[in-house]
């Protein structure tokens, strides 16, 4: 194309998009009609910088200063496209260099493409934010943590300040507040949510309600954070849960900030849906954990102490470290008004884990109801046997009942075994005497038979009840050797005349060292001992079964 070519000028004039030809001195030498519409000050002879936006003038200056031959610059023109705003639109400009050094800028309205690119970028950013938010919110099942994360994410990415309000706890509303750049803070406010339009409905959680705009001037003072300098707009968005109230999200923008657009409001609801799901999951988990904890406390063996001058201690280790309960159990029932002996119930339900623990709960409750006949071990076990046979469970149990009463400085014991390993009597000189009691296990046959024996514990003597989880524990140097009753008796002989609690701790330590990290059954042990003196070492009238010499 030669300088001043009539054919070239004709093509530029007829082009449907703006065309600007710029001479070597940065003055316009040609402006077509489309360019004059876009750039009203553009005329031949006018300096380019005075007629077009700065981004286009700067691009031309860089292009003209480029130390590259004109032919090469012309060939590379497609790679030198620039974009920038013109009024409310956006244009893309591409340069072409003529042989005489004139640079022709061809401009194409890029507004639609720019809007699409911006929308795509925004959606990508929002999608990434929602993914990140979901990961953060679902990384914890702690409700307070979820509320803090929700408020902070909303303040940083959606608005200037955010409040997360959970359903009332009693007469107070839990409110987490966060201002952009700050950290979440929590308050429990005795306020009426009905005084804030849309808040009470949002807190109900179900059925879903739409977002609600409220007049900033009518907002109560507790709804506006102290660190926010004025309020320009407020929107309340429900936090929908899984069929349970999750709460409400309040978004506030400061004075002078643009109001929420429809697109931003939709995005806020998408975020609120994820936050509400995480909060409701955390709330349900907390409720289930509370219920589970309550039930577990009922299933766990009790902490034993001294009762009526007899020292008791117990220890329990479930088959799996992550479980709290299993099939081994024990209880000590103090003597009733009609009797002088406390009743020790010690047993092992077949199996392990929660199902076995549920069965232990049934057995313990049944025996508790049979306490009025605690002096008759045979009758108690027979009635328990009938109850188990009439239940839907197919599990059975082995048990030992022990009635213990103080007799001067000694302790009188009556021991009855129902299919359980024989109790071991540890004398103060280290001798071990198995108690010769035996009987039928409970929950299998219509009739059971038992044999009750009497044992006297002198001061310093103890009776040890244990489950086969200890004696049959496998481990040792080879990893699969049974602990055995002989090894158990040797361990007990080392505990002569020491307090009951120390005996329990010693046996548990030896058994744990034996099994190491290997698999094992539930392990339980109870020690009943006759204190060596009558002088109690008490705190607030209670002891852990320790006596002072």
C-alpha positions, 0 to 999 in steps of 0.5 A: 500500500503506497502513501496517499493511495486513493484506493486505500483512502476509499477502503478506510472511508467505507470501513464500518468500524473506526479507522485512524491514520497517524503520521510520523509526527503523531498527527492524524492524517485520516479519520473515517466517519465511524471514528469521528462518531467514537472520537468527536475531537479526531480530525486530520491535523490534530495530535493523536493524544488530544483526540483519543483516550490515553491508553490508545495514545500510549500504545501508538507512542510505544509502537512508533518508538519500537526499533523494528523495521516497518515491514516487520512491525506490519507483519507483527501487527496482529500481535500488537493489539491493545484494548481499552475503554471508550466511554461506557464501551470497550474497543480493541485497536490493531496497528498497521504500518504503511511504507511511508511510516503512517500507522493505521489503527483499526478499532473494533467494538469489543464491549460485548466480548469484554463483558463476556470475559469479565463475566467469565472471570467473575464466575471463575472467581466466585466458583473458586471462592465457593469451593474454598468456602465449602472446604473451609466450612466443612473442615470442622463440625464445630458450630462456633467455628462454622459461624466464625468462618462464615462471618469472616468469608462474607466480610472479606468477599461479599460486603463491608461487614457481616453478621451471622445470627444463629437460632436463639439459645434460651432467651439470647441470640448468638451473634458473630460479627466481622468487619472487613479486615477484622476478626470475628467476635461473638456476643449473646444478645437478649434482643427480639428478632421480630423487631428486625424485618425478615430476621425472624423468618430467616431464623426459622430456617424452613421453609426457605424465605427470600432475602430481605432488604431493610432500611438502614435508618430503621436498623437497631444499633446492635445490628450495626458494628461499631467499626463500620463507618455508616451504613448504606445498605443492609440485606438479610439472607437466610442460611438454609439448613437440612430441614433444621434452622441454621440461622441468618446472614446479615450483609452490610455495606458502608455509606457511599458503597454501591448497593448490592446488584441482583447478581451479587444477591444471587451469589450471596444466596449461593454462599449462604446455602453452603454456609447454612448446610455446614452450620446445620451439619455442625448443629446436628453433629453437636446434638448427636454428640451430646446424646451419644455422650449422655448414653455413653456415660450411662454405659461406661463403668463407674469410678469406684471408691471406698464403700462402708469400709471396703476398698474398691477399684476398677479399670476398663479398656475397650477392645479398640482405642477409639471406642469408649464402651464394650462388652465388659462391665462392673458396678458396686451397689452399696448395701440397702437398709435391709442388708449389711453387704454391698453387691459387686456386679462384674461381667463380660458380654460376648462380643465387643463394641457398641452392640455388646455395650447395649447388652451390658446396659440391659443387664446392668439395669435388670440387676439394678431392679433385682437389688432387693434380692441381692442376698440371693445370688442364685435367684438374681442370676436365674431371673436375669437368665430368664430376662435374657432368654425372653429378649430378642438378643442372642448374646450371652454373658459370664458374670460374678456376683460378690457381696462384701461386708465389713466384719471388724477389721476383715471383709466377708465375701460371698462369691458366685460365678456364672461361667466366669473365670474364678476370682483370685484372692491375693493374700497380704503375703503374696499368695494367690488363691483361686476362689472355688466358685463356678456356674452356668453362663447366663442367657443360653440355657433355660435353667442355670446352676451356680455355686457360691463360696465364702471368702474372708479378707484379712487386712491387706488381702484383696479379691481380684475379678477380671475378664478373659480379655486380660488372661487371653490377651495375645502379644509378648516378644513374638506378638501372638503369645497368650498372656495366660492366668499364670502370668497374671498371677505372677503379676498379682503376687507383686502387688501384695498388701498395696492399695486396690487402685495400685493393683488395678494400675499394675495389672493394666500396665503389665497387660498393655505392655504385653499386647503393645499395639496389637489387637485385643478383647475388652479388658476389665478388672475390679479389686476388692480389698480389706484396708490395712487400718481403720484410719481413712484419708478423706477429702470432703468425706470421700476417698479413692479407697486409700488408707494411711498407715 
